[in-house]
Each structure stands twice: as structure tokens, then as C-alpha cells.
Amino acid sequence: MFRRPADLPDVLADAIDVGAKTLWLQFGLFAPEIARKAEAAGLSVVMDRCLKIEHARFHGGLHLAGFNTGVISSRKQQQ
């Protein structure tokens, strides 16, 4: 989720309403009360994490100094 911290209660309510299974909060968002409410509603919670970095970490594309591809882009590389 890429929203202001003040928006978290409304986003959580929306996530519960649509039947989401996970609430993922971006870097810098750490909200223990929201996490407790989300978990009580049956959602898994991820806080203060970047989806792109986690994806790279799990698939071998993350070096200790950062991404090891040399290019940080959302565009698919042409071959």
C-alpha cells in the first residue's frame, strides 16, 4: 500500500471488505495497532517492506550494495 499513515484505518476497512488476505505496508509504515486489527480480521500483515526489493531478494537479484542488475527499471529488458 502506498498511502499516507493517516489513511491506514480506511485502507484496512477496504481490505477487509473486499476479502483481502494480506495487508502490505510500504517502507516507513509501521503501525502496530493497524496490524493487530488486520490480524484479528484474518489478514496477514507485512510492514515496512518494499515489494520490489523483496522480490529481488528471493530471486537472487539483490546484492549487499543493492540490485546487482546495474539497472533499476520496471521495464522488461529487450534481448
C-alpha positions as CSV (number, residue, x, y, z in Angstrom):
1,M,0.0,0.0,0.0
2,F,1.3,3.4,-1.0
3,R,-0.7,5.8,1.2
4,R,-0.3,8.3,4.0
5,P,-0.3,6.8,7.5
6,A,-3.5,8.7,8.3
7,D,-5.2,6.6,5.5
8,L,-4.4,3.3,7.1
9,P,-7.7,2.8,9.0
10,D,-9.8,3.3,5.9
11,V,-7.5,1.1,3.8
12,L,-7.7,-1.6,6.3
13,A,-11.5,-1.4,6.3
14,D,-11.5,-1.6,2.5
15,A,-9.1,-4.6,2.6
16,I,-11.4,-6.4,5.0
17,D,-14.5,-5.5,2.9
18,V,-13.0,-6.9,-0.3
19,G,-11.7,-10.1,1.4
20,A,-8.0,-9.4,1.0
21,K,-5.7,-11.9,2.5
22,T,-2.7,-9.7,3.2
23,L,-2.1,-6.0,4.1
24,W,1.3,-4.9,2.8
25,L,2.6,-1.6,4.0
26,Q,5.4,0.3,2.2
27,F,8.8,1.3,3.6
28,G,8.4,3.7,6.6
29,L,4.9,2.5,7.5
30,F,4.9,0.7,10.8
31,A,1.5,0.6,12.5
32,P,1.2,-2.0,15.3
33,E,-2.5,-1.1,16.1
34,I,-3.5,-1.5,12.4
35,A,-1.5,-4.8,12.3
36,R,-3.4,-6.1,15.4
37,K,-6.8,-5.2,13.8
38,A,-5.8,-6.7,10.5
39,E,-4.6,-9.9,12.0
40,A,-7.8,-10.1,14.2
41,A,-9.7,-9.9,10.9
42,G,-7.7,-12.8,9.5
43,L,-5.3,-10.9,7.3
44,S,-1.5,-11.5,7.1
45,V,0.4,-8.3,7.6
46,V,3.7,-7.1,6.1
47,M,5.0,-3.8,7.3
48,D,7.9,-1.5,6.3
49,R,8.9,-3.6,3.3
50,C,9.4,-2.8,-0.4
51,L,7.8,-5.4,-2.8
52,K,10.5,-4.8,-5.5
53,I,13.4,-5.4,-3.0
54,E,11.8,-8.5,-1.5
55,H,11.1,-9.9,-5.0
56,A,14.8,-9.3,-5.9
57,R,16.0,-10.8,-2.7
58,F,14.0,-14.0,-3.1
59,H,15.0,-14.4,-6.7
60,G,18.8,-13.7,-6.4
61,G,18.7,-10.2,-7.9
62,L,19.8,-8.4,-4.7
63,H,23.4,-7.7,-3.9
64,L,24.6,-6.4,-0.5
65,A,25.1,-3.0,-2.0
66,G,21.7,-3.1,-3.8
67,F,20.3,-4.5,-7.0
68,N,23.1,-6.3,-9.0
69,T,21.5,-5.9,-12.4
70,G,23.0,-2.4,-12.9
71,V,19.6,-1.1,-13.9
72,I,16.6,-0.3,-11.7
73,S,13.7,-0.2,-14.0
74,S,10.1,-1.6,-14.2
75,R,10.6,-2.1,-18.0
76,K,11.4,-5.5,-19.3
77,Q,14.9,-5.7,-20.8
78,Q,15.0,-6.2,-24.6
79,Q,17.2,-9.0,-25.8
